[in-house]
């Protein structure tokens, strides 16, 4: 009984870990895309350079 519960929880953990890794990959890709789309825009929107 405990072995089955452990196996079930291990499976759930593996599934959630895969989901988390997929979400992280999607977040990295989105961040990369957003950063590429805004490259060089900082000066145009008033970002100040500090000496």
N, C-alpha and C positions, 0 to 999 in steps of 0.2 A: 504494500500500500504506500509506504513512504517512498519507495523507489520509483513508483509510478508518478507520484506527485512531483518528485524531483525531476524526473524526465519531462513531465509536462511543463514545469516552470523553466527548465533549461531550454526547451523548444520555444516558449514564449519569449524568453530573453534573447535568443538568437534572432527571432523574427523582428523584435523591436530594435535590436542592434542593426539589422539590415535596413530597416526603415529609417533609423537615425542617420546611418551612413548615406543613404540615398538623399535624404533631406539636406545633409551637409554638402553633398556634391552639387545639388541643385542651387543651394545658397551661394557656393563658390562661383558657379557659372553665372548666376544672376549678378553677383557683385562684379565679376570680371566684365560682363557685358555693360553694366552701368558705368563702370570706370572707363571703358573704352569710348563710350558715347559722350563722356564729359571731359575727355582729355583736353587740356588747354583752355577749358571754359572758365576756370577759376579767375583768371585775370579779367575776363570779359564781364564777370558778374561782381566785380569790386573786391576780390580778395587782395589784400594788401601784402606786399613783400616786406618782411622785417629785416632791417639791416643787421 
